[in-house]
Amino acid sequence: MAEPGPVSGPRVVVVTLRYYAAARAAAGVDSEKVELPAPATVADALAVGVHRHGDVLERVLRRCSYLLGEVAVHTAATAVTDGDAIDVLPPFAGG
């Protein structure tokens, strides 16, 4: 009789949120890792950040743009994979 294989639980992805400028101030950290059940999206990762840091971060995130692997994210429904980093970029002034 064959030995049973390992019991597999839900797959998890770990994503790093990297905060800049006003987003960093609202979160109170430069970056953080979030663990999400797969499949996961940018929106899922950001929701964890809001859950951890509250309404102030949520208000800042409404004005932010995002990079995933140095590529602009055009929809929060964009899929993320294990090891991805999401850069959270508030609007910047200057020239």
N, C-alpha and C positions, 0 to 999 in steps of 0.2 A: 504494500500500500504506500502510495506517495505521501510525502510530508506536505502539509498545506503550506502554501507560500505566505509571505508576509501580508498582513491585512493592510490594505491601502486605504488611507483616509482621504479626505478632500485635499486636492492639490493646493498649495499655497504659493503665492508670489510675494517677494519682498522688493519694494520699490523705495528709492530715496527721493524725498522731497527736498529741494534746495531752494531756500528763500533768499530773496535779494531786497535791499532797500526797505520800503514800507512793509513789505510782506515779512521780512526778517524781524522788524520791530514788532509787528502784530503777533507773530508766532513766539517771539522771545528766544528763538534758536536759529542758527545758521542753516541747519539741515536736520532731518530725522528720517529714520527708516519706518516704513509702514508695511504691515503684513496683511495681505488680502487673499480671500479665496479666489481661485482661478475659475473661470476667466474674469479678468478685472480690467477696468478702464481708468483713464485719467480722472474722471469724475469720482470714481470709487476712492482713489488715493486722496484726492482733495477733501472728500467728505471725512476721512479719518483725521486729516489736519484740522478741519473745522471742529470736529468732535473734541479734539484734544485742546484746542486753543480758543474756541468760542467765537462770539459774534464779531469781535473786532477783526479777526482774520477773515471771516466770511465776507465782511464789507470790502476789505481790501481785494480779496480774490475776484470780486465782481468786475474789477477794473484791470485785472492782470492779463497778460499773455503768457503762454507756456511753450517751453521747448522740451521735446522728448528726444534724447540722443542728438541734441543740437539741431533738430528739425522742428520748425514751427508746428504747433498743434492747432488744427482748425476746428476741431470739435472735441468736446470733453468725452465723447463716446469712443475716442481712440483707445484701442487695446494697449495694455502694458504687459510686459513679460518680466519674469524674474530677473532681478539685477538692473532694471531700467532706472534712470534718474530723470526726474521731472524738474526743470528749472522754472521757478515761479517769479515772473518779471512784472513788477508794477510799471506804470507809465513813467518814463524818464524825461526830464526837461533838459534842454541844453542844445548845443550845436556843435 
